[in-house]
Amino acid sequence: MSDPRTRLVGAGYDAMIDTWEDWVARIEGDPRAEWRDELVKRLPGGAQVVELGCGGGTAETTLLAERFRLTGVDLSTEQLCRARRRVPGAEFIHADFTEVEFEAGSIDAVAAFYSFNHVPRDLLPGLLARILSWLVPNGLLLTALGAHDTPDWAGEWLGATMFFSGYDPETNRRLLTDAGFGLLRDELVTFQEPEGPAEFHWVLAKR
């Protein structure tokens, strides 16, 4: 049974799927393509990649599926319906990625584009440890973490009830290194969401 906080996330994205896609289209300066390319260039063709919080089949999901063997995981039924239609070459799993399991040492890379800020922060250390266990030696993790000390918050966002949580960058770095990751690239990036500036802590890390 999923944590009630993460169930809010799945239900929220079900409810606001069209509003969310319109909102994303109005973001300016999103760095995700640059970081995606940083991951892609480090992986061999046909690598096994998992995307946590894959959503409705973004450009990142499409490219990863074209280059690699991709498994996308999401808790939103509506988002996954779109992802399966848009990216038929990938495998998709309807699951809470704070609980999903993969075989130890079976994954070359894990990517999470703006989904970890929906993870209850008390669950983040355990999630990072599990991701590390899935990865092959020198396997990679690419993620955008929250950049501020944000205790659990639930409220209205884009017309639906949503949940957010996160740590400051110093704590993020400590949690990653405590889990066993080595940081390859680690930057705070600010860009423009429709409501104003947003800052995320982007990390590329290695087992």
N, C-alpha and C positions, 0 to 999 in steps of 0.2 A: 504494500500500500504506500503510495507516494506521500511525502510530507505535505500537510495542508497548505504550506506556503508555496510549494512548487506547483501544487494543483491550481492555485490561483493564477499562475503564469500560463499554464495550458489553457484554462478556461478563458482567460483574458485575450490571448491571441486568437482563439476560436471566434470570439465575439467581435474583434476589431480588425479582422484580417484585411479588409479593403481599406479602411482608414489608415492602418499601419503602412500598407504598401504605398499609398499616396504620400504619407508623411516621409517615408524613406526617400522617395524620389525627389524631395525638396531639400535634402541635406546637401551642403556645399563643403567640399574639401575633405570628404571621407577618405581616410588613409588605408582602408581595408585592402584595396587592390595592390598597393605597394607591399604590404605585409604578406598578402597571399603569394605574390610573386617571389618574395624572399624565401618562403617555405618551398614553393614549387621548384626553384632552381637547386635546392639541396636534396631533392628526392629523385630516385631513379624511376623511369617509366614503369608503370604497373605496380607501384608501391601500394600497400594496403593503408588506406587513410580513413579515419573516422571524423565526421563533423558533428559536434555536439551542439544542439540547438540549431538545426539546419534551416528551420523555417520553411517557407513556401517554394524553395528552389531558386536561390539567388544566382547572380552571375558567378559568385565564388563557387557555389555548389556545382554549377554547370561545368566550369573549367576543371575543377578537381575531378569530376566524373569522367571528363574527356581524357585526362592524363593518367588517372590512377584507378584503382579498385576502391570505390567510395561507398562507405556506409554512413548514412545520415540518421541522426537520432533526434526526435522531437516529441514533446508532450502534447502538442496541439494537433488534434485530428484534422481540422480544416487546413492548417498549413501543410500537413503531410499529403493531403489529397492533391494540392497544387504541386507540391514537390514531385510526386510520382508522375504527374502528367507532364511537367516541364522537363524533368530529368529522368527519362526512362532507363538510362544506362546505369543508374545507381541503385543500391539496395537501401530501403528505408525501414526504420524500426520505430514503432510507436511506444515510447517509454520515457520515464523520468531519467535523465542522464546522471542524476546524482545516485541512482541505484542500478543502472544497467551494468552488465558485466561482459567482458571479452576475455578470451583466452590469454593467459600470461605470455608475454613475449611474442605476440602475434601481430602487432600493429606497428607500422613504420612511422606514422605521424597522426597526431590528434589536433584538430583545428576547432576553435570556438570563437565566432565573430559576434561580439556583443551579447553573448548569452550568460557569461559568468556573473554579470552584475544582477542576474535574477536568482543566483544561488544563495540560499541562506548562509551567511558567512560562517556560522558554526559548522556547516557541512563542508566548507571548502578544503580544510586540511585532509579529510578523508578522501574527498574526490581526487585531489592531487596525488595522493598516495596510490589510489587505484589506477589512475591514468599512467603513472610511472610503471606500475606492474604490467600494464598491457603492452608497453612499448618494447621493441627490440633494442638491443644495445645501440646506443647513439641515436635512438628514436627521438622524434621532435614533438614539441608542444608549441602551438601558436595560439595566443589568446589575447583578447582585450579585456582587462580587468577594470573594475572601478578604480577611481583615483582619489577617493575621499573616504573618510571614516563615516560610514553610513550604516547604523544599526538597522535592523529589520524595519522596512517601511512598506505599508500597503495603502493604496488609495486610488483615486481616479486618474487614469492616464489614457489619453486618446479615446475617451468615451467608455472605457472598461476598467474594472478593478485590476490593478497590477501590483506586483511585489518587486521590490529592489533591496539590495543589501551589498555591502562591500567594505573593503579596508583601504587605508592609505597605502601609497606605493612602498614605503619602508616595510610595512607588515606584509604586503604581497610578496616582496622579495624574500623576506625571512621564511614565509610559508613554503615558497618554491624550493629554496635551498634546503630547508628542513626535510622536505619530501624526498630530496635526492636529486633535484634538477640543477644543471649548470646553466647560467644565463648567458645566451649568445648575443642577444640584443634586447634592450630594455629602455623604453622611452615613454615620456608623457607627451601625448599628442592632443592638441586642441583643434576643433573644427566647428562648423556652424550647423547646428540643428535648427529646424524652423523656429523654435522659441528663443534661440540665442546660442552662445558658445557652450560647447560640451568638451569635457576633458576625460580621456581614458588612458589607462596604463597598459601599453602594448608590450608584449613579451614574446620573444622566441627563445625557447629553452630546450636543452638536450638532456636525455637520460645519461 
